[in-house]
């Protein structure tokens, strides 16, 4: 097995450590770390802590074993390669999170929430609007931010109606996960597949139809159980901070540059994203330098109007700072990602991914393997699942690479703990959106999961004959 093409593709090291004491200790460490990750809600311990420690100990075991075998350089090179792979993704995600935080600070999302609250939609309309917005916004913002934004709207409008809030939260989680599955920017897993050059940028959009099916099937069923009444109207006066629209524009420009870097120059997308961060820094400098003049103009205008409320609000204006936005990035997620990538990379170097590849993709049809892995991602985070598949590099068609991208993305919707969006909403709507409340709708969500797989196999049948 060690010399098979699949084993070589899985980047196993020069020594097969799968049936050795260091190998067994490494697997035990990873499983123990992951058990702590899954118990995050009970233990109230950030999920990055155990995987960071596990990654360090696994590579220490590898280094010690290779030193004893007289091959220290091999372990060092393998670690460096895995670290480089993580670094590219880290820079990409860091810039994306910084832009999202900058838009949040400029009140872009607050303005959207206020508009939805003030318009006075019926409960059924609100159910569909929050779901559809979650689906589309998650294509460029991460599903965690998108889900929390839409949940804030529902909690504000339907205060006290626990049944409606629960069903809306389920709909938002499903929509956010489905929306991220067909966009290279929508989820960490899709970004990983794109960075690995397994699927081209434009090819991801083949999953739009299946992703819509995944969202619409459970949404249609759940909407039938919503009483079509109107909540009490609420008034909330929110105005955008200076530069908000220009930051949104810069984010779109940054995405375009990163795509062009990858497709035309064959350079990592992280290069385009870091260039975009430079644009944001320049714009932040302009906002700080021009702030006194802007405040003076607004004071004069509001004084002439007699708008004392807005005049008073000018006293709380603080200068825009890019690095404050960087600091507010989801560092626990980024560090968790490091721990997972390095741990799985270490297990792969020991030979375990080649063993898993041989078992799953040589023993099973790739379609069934990908469907099962998607269901596993409802329990195990989809990041290690996808990283393991990418590290294996099984010989699959484009259709199957798109299939694992779809299933790993939407499989987390099957349980409330299966995705970052679900876990976040259980905290945000504590006691209302619960694990048991989500489980009641699991059969309908599973129907959407199965329907999306069938839709992909029918709509993109020709892609199963294309091998990259």
N, C-alpha and C positions, 0 to 999 in steps of 0.2 A: 504493500500500500504506500510505503514511504516514497517509492520511485514512480508512482502513478502520476499522470498529468494533473489530476485533481489535487493531489497532495502538493505538487510543486506550485500549483496556482494558489494554494492556501498559504504560501510563504512560510512553510515550516522551516526550522533551522537545520543545521547540519547534524544535530543529535535528535533522535526520536525520544522524547521524555514522557510520552503518553502513559507508559506503564512503569514509571519510576516513582520513588518516594517524593522527590521534589515536585513532580507533576501532580501527584495526588494531593499534596499540601496546597499547591497553587489553585487547583479546582475547589478544594474545601474553602480556601480563603475567599475566592470569588463568590461562591454560593452563600457563605456567611455574610459577606458584605451586602449581597443582594437581598438577603432576608431582612437585614436592617433597613435597606432602602424601602422595601415593601411595607415595613412597619413604621414608616415615617410619620404617618398620621397619629399613631398610638404613642410613639416615643417622643414626638416633637423634636426630633433630631434631624438636622438638614441632611439631605440625601448625598451630598458631596463628600461628607466626612468618611464613611466606611469605604467608598470606592477609591478615594485618594490613598488611603492606607493600604488597601488591597493591591493597588497598582504598584506601589513602592515595594511591597514585600514580594510580589510575584517576580518583578524584574531583578530584585536582589537574589532570589533563588536561581534565576536564569544565569545571572552574572557569576554567582558562586559555582554553579555546575560547569559552566563553560571555562572558568578559570582553572578548575581542577582538571579539565580535559585538554588544557593548553590551547584554547580557542577564544581568548578574551576579545579579539577584534570583531568576531562574528556577532557577539551579543551587543557590542557597542553600536555597530552599524545598523542592526535590526531596531534597536531602541531609537536611534536617530531618525530612521525612515518613518517609524510610527509617529514620532514627535512632530516631524515635518508635516505629515498628513493632518494631524490635529491642529497645528499652527495655522494652516491655510483656512480651515473651517472656523477657528477661533476669531481670526481677524475679520472674516466675513460677517459672522454673527455679531461681533462686538459693534461694528459700524451700523448694522441694521437695528440693533437694540438702541444705540445712541440716537439714531434718527427718530425712532418710535418714541423714545423718552422726550426728545426735543419737541416733537409734535404734541405730546401730552402736556408738557410744560407751557406751550403756547396756546393750550386749551382747545386744540382741534377736536379732540374726542369729547370734551365737555360740551362743545357747541353742538355736536351731532346728538349727544344724549338729550340736551335741552330741547332741541327741535322735535325729537320723538316724543318727549314728555308733554310738550305744549300742544302738539297737534290734536290730541284727543282721539286717538285711534281706538277701535274696539279691541277687546281681548284677543279675538281671533286674528285681527289685522296685525296686532302687536306681535303675536306668535310668529306670523309669517314674515313680518318686516325684520324682526331681530334675527331670525334664522337666515333669511336671505342675505342680510348685511354681514352676518358672521361668516357665511360661506364665501362672499366676495372679498371682504376685508382681509381674511386670513390668507389670501393668495399673496399678499405683500407684507402683511404684519404677521407675527407669529400667532399661533392659535391660542396661546395663553393670554396675551394682551387683548385679542379680539373677544374671547369668551368673557373676560372680566368686564370689558366695556359694555357688552350687551346685557350681561347679568345686572350691572349697575342700573341700566335702564328699566329692566323688569322689576327689580326690587323697589325702585322709586315709584313706578306707576301702579304696581299691583300690591302695594304694601298691605300685609295681613292676609292675602289670599294664598295660603301655602300650597294648595293643590295646583293652582295655575303657575306659581313660581317654579315648582318642581318640574312640571311638564315642559315649561319654557327652558329651564336650565338643561334638561336632557336634549331638547331640540338644538340649543346653542352649541353644546358639546359635539353632537353629531355633525352639525353644519360646519363648525370651525375645523374639525378634523378632515371632513370631506373636501372642504375648500382648499386646504393646504396640500392635498394629495396630488393635484394636477399642476402645481406651480413649483418651479425650482426654488423659489423663495418662501414657499408656504410652510415648510416643515424642515427640521434638521435632517430628516431621512432623505427627503427629495434633494436637498442641497448636497448631501453626501454622494448620492448616485450621480448627480450632475458633475460634481468635482472630480469623481472617479472616471469621467468620460464614458460611462456605460450607456447613458441616454443623452442625446443632444437636447439643447434648450427647447427647440420647437416641438420635439417629439413628446415632451411631457403633456402637451395640450391634447394629445390623443385620449388622455384620461378624463377630460372634461365631462363627456357623456356619462361614463361609469360613476364619476364622483357625484354628479347631479342625481343619478339614480339612487346612490347610497344615501344621500340626504333626503330626497323627496319621498321615497317609499315609507320610512317611519314617520316623516312629517305629516303626510296626508292622513295616515291612520290616527296619529295623535291629535290632529286638528279636529277630528270628528268628536272628540271627547271634551272640547272646550266650549263653555257656555258663551254665546256671542253677546256679551254685555259690555257697556262702556265704563271705564274707571272714572273716578272724579278728576276733573281737569286740574292741572297744576301749572303754576307760572314760575319760570326760572329765567332770569335775565343774564345771559352769558354772552360776553363779547370776546372775540379773538384778540390775542396779544399781538403786538407789532411784529411783523415778519413771519407770521404763521403760514400764510399761503406760499410765501417764497421758500420756506423750509420744505413744505410738501413738494414743491416743484424741484428743489435740489435733490430730494430723495428719489424722485422719478428719474432725474438726470443721472444720478449715481447708479441706479439699477441698469439703465441703458448702457452706461460706460462699462460696467462689469460684464454685461452680456457680450458687448463688442470685444472686450479683452479676451474673452474665452473663445468666441466663435471665429473672430477674424485674425487675432494675433496669436491664438493658441497659448495664452498666458493664463495663470490662475485668476478666477473672478475676484479673489481677494485684492488684487492690484487695483481694479476699478473701484472697489468699495473703499479702500484706503484713500484713493484720490478724492472720492466723494466726501470723505471725512475732512480732508483738507479744505474742500469748498465750504463745508459747514463751519470750520474754524475761521475762515476768512469772513464769512457772513456774520458769525458771532462777534468778531472784532468790530465789524461795521456797526452792529446793533449797540455794542457798548460805547463806541466813540460818539455815535449820534444820539444816544439816549438823553443827555441834558437838553439838546435842542428840541427833541421830540416832546419831552415833558413840558417844556415851556410853551410850545405851540398848543398842546392839549389843555394846559391850565388856562390859557387865554380864551380858547374856544369854549370850554365848559363854564368858565366864569361869565362869559357873555350870554350863554344859554341859561345860566342859573341851575345847571345840573350838579348840585352839591354832592350827590352820591358818588358820581364818577370822579369828581374833583378830589373827594376824600380817598378814593381807591388809588389815586396816583401816588399817594404817600407810601404805599406798600410795594411799589414797583421795584424790583431788584434787577441788576444787569444780567443779561443772558451769559451763561458760562458753559462752554462745551464740555469741559472736564467734569462738571457736576453731573451732566447727563451721562457721561461714561461711567461715573461712579454708581449711578442708579441702575445700571444694567443688571440683568439677572445673573449675578456672579455665581450663585449656587448652581444654576443650570450649567454654566460654562465650565465650572470646576468638576461637576458631576460628569459632564461630557468628557473631560480630560481623563478622569479615573476610569470610565468605561472603555474609551478608546485604547488607553495604555494597557488595561487589564486584558481586554479581548485580544489586543495585539500580542501581548505576552503569551497568552494561552495558545494563540495561533502559531507563534514561533516555537512553542513546545511540541506542536504537532496535533493539538486537539481539533483545530478547525478542519484539517485535512481528514481527520477521522469522522467528524460530523458531516463534512461534505460527501464523503464516501457513503455514509449511511443514508443521508437524505436524498442527495441529487443523483447518486449512482444507483441507489436501491429503489427510489420512487420516481414517478413521473414528476418533472419540475413543476407542473401546474398544481398538483396536489401538495407538493412540498411547500410551495409558496402560499397556498391557501391555509395550510396548517400553521405556518410561521406567522401569518397575519393574525390568526386566532390566539397564538401564544403571546403576541404583543398586547393582548388585552390584560395579561397578567404581568408579563415581563416588559419593561419599557422598550419602545420600538427602536431606540438608539442602538443598544447592544445587539438586537436582532438584526437590524440592517447592517451594522458594521461587521457582524460575523459573516453575513452573506457576501458582502463586498470583499472581505478578506479571503473567503473561499474562492471567489471568482469562478463559480460553476459555469460550464459551457452552455449558456442559455440564449435563446432567441431574444430579440428586442421585445416581443410580446410578453415573454416571461419576466424580463427585467421591469417592464412596466407593471406587470401583475404584482410582483413583490413590493414595488413602490406603492401601489394602490392598497394592497392588503395590510402592509405594515403601517400605512398612514391612517386607514379607517378602522383597522382591527381594534385599536384602543378605545373606540366608542362602545364596544360591547359591555364594558364595565366602567363604573365611575372612576375607578383607580387606574384605568388603562391608558390615560393620557394626562399630560400636564394641565390641559384645560379642565378636565373632570376633577382632578385633585384640587385645583385652585377654586373652583366653584363650590366644592364641598366646604371649603373654609369661608368663602365669601357669603354663601347662603346657608350658614351653619344651622343644622337642625331642620332645615326645610328641604334642601337638595341633599339626599343621603344615598349611601350605597344601596340600601334596600329599595328606596324609591326608584333608583335607576334600574335595578334588577327587574322590577315589575314590567318594564318595557323592553327588557333584553330580547324576548322572542321577536318583537317587531324590528328592533335594530339588527338582529341576526338575519332577518328576512331581507333587509336593505343591503347587508353585507353580501349575502348570496346573490342577490339581484345585480349588484354592481360587478361581481366577478363574471356572471353570465353576460352582462351587457358588454364588458370589456372583450370577452372572447368572441362575441358576435360582431361588435362594431370594429374591432381591430384585429380581425381574424388574419389578415394578410401579414401583420407584423410578427406573427409566430413563425413565419418562414424566413425572417430576416435575422441574420447573425452578424454581430459587430466584430 
